[in-house]
Amino acid sequence: MRAVIQKVTHAEVDVLNENTRETAGRISDGLTVLLGVGTEDTEADARYIADKIAALRIFEDGDGKLNRSLQDTGGAVLLVSQFTLYADARNGRRPSFSAAARPEQAERLYQAVADLLRGHGLTVETGRFQTHMQITLCNDGPVTLLLDSNKLF
């Protein structure tokens, strides 16, 4: 499982249909998390990612040090599925997505991460799985981190 985590002052995700635009999720201070699920991922990967997100100390304390977590600050999470995090563009010009989980597995584990984050007492807003979405955010810091449940980076 892979995640791109951005500390934000605000963020929202809109779902686009033919002629309509609907806001699916909106947060103030917290984290926007783009989450990709791989073919080999399990509930253990979902737990690892959710626990990491909840406890990452990337918010300033009184001394301006990155020493506080979402749990400490009461921040929220905007969680958006992002299968393209498993794109392989090493060969040719068209990325391969063969390492990305099939939609049924990906949605189940994506929902598991959302539920686990809520279990940590966090407010979680989400995008809508398998739709065309647009994300608007203000990256604070900027702070952007990459997580991989296989600890590849």
N, C-alpha and C positions, 0 to 999 in steps of 0.2 A: 504494500500500500504506500502511496506517495502523497505528500501534501506540500503545497506552497502556502506558507502562512505569512500574512501581512498584518502588522499592527495598524489599526485605522482609527480615525476620529469619527468617521461615519462611512456606511456602505449600504448599497441596496442592489438587489438583483431583480431585473424585470424579465418577464416571459413574453416573447413576441409570437403572435399568431398572425394570420394573414393581414388583417388591418387593425389589430388591437395590440395594446401594450398593457400588461398588468404587473404591478409590483408584487412579487412573491415573498420577498423578505427584506427587512430593513433593520439596521442596528445603528446605535451610536458607538461610543468608545468600546473597542474590543479587537477582535481578530476576524479577518476574512480568510477562510480556508478553502482552497481549491483542492479537491480530494480525488485521486485516481486509484482505482482498484485493479490489481493485476490478477491474472489467471490462477496463480498459486496462493492467493490471499485467503485467510481464514478469520474466524472470530478472534483469534489471538492477535492477529495483525490489527484488527479494529480496536481492540482493547489497548494495545501498545500506542497507537496513534492518538486515541482519545485521551489516555492518561498523560501523554506527553503534552498535548495541546493545553489541557487543563492546568498543568503544573509548570509550564515554561515561564521562567522569570525574565520577561522582556518588557516589563512596565517599570517606570521610574519610582524609586522610593523618595523620601524626603531629602536625600542628599543628591538626587539626580542620577543615581546608579540604577541600572536595569536589574532590579532585585525583587520585583513583585510579579505574581502570576495573575491570570484571569480570576482565579478563585479569591485572591487577595483584593482585587480591585472591583469585583462585581461586574466586570465587563461581559460583553455578549459575543457570540460567534455567529457569523454568517457562513454557512457551510454550503458549498456548491460542488456538484459532481463535475469531474473534469477528466474524461477518459484519455484525452490527448496527452496527459502526463506520462503515458506509456508509449508514446510515439517513438518509433525508431527511424531516424532519418540519416543513418550512417551510409546507406547505399541509395544511389539514385536521387530523384527529386521528389518522389511521392513517399511520404512517411508510411511505414507499416504500423498497424495497430494490433498485431497478433498477440502481443503480450498483455493487452487490456482484457479484463474480464468480460464475459458475455453479460448482456443487460440484466438478466435475472439475478446472477451472482452479485454483480456490481451494486444493484439497487438494494439488495438485502444487506450487504456489508456497509454501504453508505448510510442506510437507516440505522444500522447497529451503532455506527460512530455517533450519529446524532443522539441516539438514545443514551449511549454511554456518557456523552458530554452533559446531557441533561441530568444524568445520575450523579454527576459531580456538582450539581446545583447551579449549572450555568444556563442562561437564556440562550436558546439556539433557534435561529431563523434559517430557512433553507431555500434553495432554488427549487426548481421542479425538474425531476429526473427526465432525461431524454427529450428535452425541449430546446428550442433556440432561446438563449438567454443573453442579456447584456448586463454587465456589472459596472456600477459606478462606485468609486471609493476614493477616499483621501488617505493615502499611506502616510502614517505618522512616523517621523524619524529621519528618513524612511527606515523601517525595520522590516526585512523580508527574510524568512528562513525556509529551508528545504528539509523535509523529513522523509525518511524511507524506513519502513518497518523491517526491511532486510539489512538495514544499517549500511547501505552502499555509499551513503554520503551523510 
